């Protein structure tokens, strides 16, 4: 039943994302040519390509794909881990526990090391990609939500409308960008993934992912994944969409959520287009 799951013509429900549905300004009062920052974001629906098992006890925070495996960080104190996961079976192949009093958050790959945030604990960790053994831990002065690698920097979210671009070795802030949707700040930026020059971010407690231009913070795309959220048999309010991974070798996308029993390979289809058969 999951080979094709599309939402046609649905209204964007959350207050911030509903801005994307506002009508264009009166042409008689609009400038002759809109700037790139003025352009309305493009809306995409989701098509499910495949469904895989996922640990329903995993409070998923960070997710990434590398060399045929998923790497995942989980949250909640006493349960937070870094994991290497088999896509086909959902089996945790190896894991590294965070301290019992730490709450794991976003995850990024830098070279042959994995880097992970903690929520309110003021710590950022590094592990060996090969063994998942801890390498070092350093102070981190911000609230930790999402983390990704973009170019020669890390990009981090803290739940606000601000993204910070960090030096991957020292974590010094190189610059900040304010994220906006139709000219208004967009908050609740959570898990991050950088793909083809855009930063994709889960919007916490929504069924949406947005694609952000790192140059100016403008949202260029809105991905509507509410059908996946609605299909999950969840008992907890915090069982939200969270987790974006992309395989650059094949172009495949993977998404999941906190406490979700499934992980999905998906395509994103521009709203109004007819998707190819699966």
N, C-alpha and C positions, 0 to 999 in steps of 0.2 A: 504493500500500500504506500510505500515511501519512495517509489521510483519517480513520482512526480508530485511535488507539493508546492503549489503556487497560490499566491494571494493576489487576486486581480482587483484593482481599483479601490483598495481599502484605504481609509483615512488614517493618517498617522496620529496616534492617540496621545502620546505623552506631550506635556505642554511645550517643552523645548523643541521637540521634533515636529510638532504641529506647525511650526513656523514655515516649514518647507512647503506647506499646502496653501499658504497665503497667496492671493491673486497678485499678479504683477501690477506695478504702479501704472496709473493713467499715462498712456503713451504721449499725450500732449504735454505732460509735465516731466517726462523722462528725458535723460540726455540722449543725444543722437546715437551713441554707441555705449553699451554697458561695458564696464570694466570686468576683468576676470573675477574680482572679488564680489561683484554684484550678481554674478550668474547664480541661478537657482541650482542647487545640487541635483544630480541625476538620481532617480529612485530605481532600486533593483529589488526584484523578488528572488526567492530562494528555490532552487530545484535540488532535490536530494538525489545523489548518484549512488550512494551506498550507506549502509548502516552497520556499525560495529559495536561490540560490547564495550562498556565502560564501567569502571568501579563506581557503583551507586553510593558508596560511602566517601568518595573522594570529593572534597570541597575545593573544586578546581580553581586555581588562581592564574598560573602561567601555563602556557602550552606552546610548544614549538616542535618542528619536524627537522630531523637531521639524519642523513644517510640511512634511511629506511626505518627509523624508529621515532616514536613520540617521546618527548621529554615534558614532564608535567610537575608543577609545584602545587601542593595542596595547603589549605589553611586550617585554622582553628588551633587553639592552644592544646598541646598534648597530642595533636594529630598531624602536625605540619611535616611534610616530607618533600624531597626532590626525588622524582621517579623516572626510570626508563621503562617505557611501556611498549608492548607488542601491539601493533595496530589490529591485526586480524582477530586476536583472542582477547585483547584487553588485559592480558596478564602483565603484572608488574615484574619485570625482569631483574631489576635491582633498585635499591632505594637508599637514601641517606636521610636520617631524621634530623630535624631542627631541634633546638633546645625546647624542653617541655613548656617553657613560659613564652615561646615565640610563636607568632602568627605569620605563616608564610604567605608571600604575595607573588608579584610578577617575576618572570624569568626571561633571560636573554642569553644568547650564545655569543662569545667573543673569542675568536681563535679556537683553541682547544680547551677552553674553560666555559663553564656555565656560571651565570651571575644571577643572584636572586635577591629580591627585596623582602623586607618584613614590614608589617603594617604600622604599628605604633612603637616598635621596639628599638628604633634608632640604629639598626644594623643592616648592612648589606654583605652578602656572603658570596664566596667563589668556591666552585668545585671543579675537580678534574672531569672532563667530558668522558674519558675512557673508563674511569673507575667510580665516579661520583664521590670520591674522597674529598673532604674539605681541604681547601688550599689556604684560605685566609678569610677573616671577617674584619670589617672596618665600620667606623661610625658613619651613619647616614642621617643628616639633620632634618629630613622631610618625612612626611607620612608616605608610606610606600603602597602603591596600588599596582599599576602596570609597568612593564619594562620591555624594551625591544632594542634591537641593533639597527641603526640606519647609517649607512656610509661608514664614516670613521668615528661615530659617536654612539652612545646609548641615549635613548629617549625614555623619560619616566613620567608617569602620571601620579597625581595624589588625590584624585577625586574632585579637584577643582577644574576650572577652565584653562589651567596653565599646564603646558608641557615643558619640561626641562631637558635640555640637551647636555649630556654629561661626558666628560673625559672618561674613557673606558678603564683607565688605570688609576687615576686619582679621584674620580667622581666629582671633580670640580665642575661647576656649572658654566658652560661656554655661552649659552644664551637661553632665553625663555621665549615662548610664543603663546599668545592668548588665542584659544580656539573659539571661533564664532560660527554661528549658523544664521544666515540671513542678517548678519550684522550684530547679532546678540550673543553674549557669552553662552557657551554650552558646557555645562558641568557634568559631574558623575562619569568622567572618563576613567575607564577601568583597564582591563587587560588590553595589551597593545601588540600589533604585528606590523612590520614595515614591509611593503610589497610594491615594487615598481615605482619607487619615489613617493608613495603616499603612506601615511600612518593610519592603520585601521584600529579603531577603538570600540570595545564594547561600551555601551551606555548602561550603567548599573540600573537594575530594576526596570529594564525595558526590554523589548524584543528586537532592538536595533543595534547595528554596527554602523559607524560612520567612517568615512575615509577623509583624512585631513591633509591639506597641503602643508608640508613642514616649513615652507618659506614664509607664509603669512597666517597660518592657523585657520584658514577658511575651509569649511566642510564642503567637499566636492561631490561626495556620493553618500547616499543613505541606503543601507542594506536592510530590508525588512525580513526578519527571521521569526516573526511572531507565530507562524504556523508550527515551527519546531517547538517553541515554548509551549504552545497550547497542546501539543501532542504528548508532552512529558507527564507521566503520572506522579506528580510531586506532592509531597505532604508538607514541605517547609516553605515559608515565604522566601527564604534566602536561596532556594534552588533555582537561581536565575541563570540566564544565558551568560556564559563566561568561558572563554578559551577559543583562540583563533590560531590556527597553524597553517602554513603555506609551504608547499614543496616547490622550490624554484625550478627543479629539474623537469617536472611534469606539469606544473601549473595547478596541481590539485589543492583544494582548500579543505580544511577540516575544522569543524566547530563542535563544541559541547557546552556543558554548563555545570554549575555546582550541584553535586548529588544526582547528576543525570545517569541513568542506566545505559545510555547510548551515546556514541560519538558518531558524527555524520561527515561523510565526504559530500561536498555540495558544489553547485555552480550558482553563480549570480547572474540573473537574467534581467536586462533593462525592462522596466515596466512597460507593457504594451507590445513587447516583442514575443514571438512564438518560440519557445525553447525547443531545442532538438530533442528527439526521442531518446530515452535512456536505453 
